[in-house]
């Protein structure tokens, strides 16, 4: 379970799926990482899976070679 601080400043514990939903809905201020709190909007947070109709847009790296997938 992951500790979160919601927009109303209440603390709760949620699972990973709920954390993703709360971040996407902009309903939390911060969540607890293993050693510190991550503040949404200030710190790097989870990226949600995004669908691209043209297919995958990220580069895949194997060693020193870059391959577009």
Buried (B, 14 or more C-beta within 10 A) or exposed (E): EBBBBBEEEEEEEBEEEBBBBBBEEEEBBBBBEEEEEBEBEEEEBEEEEEEEEEEEEEEEEEEEEEEEE
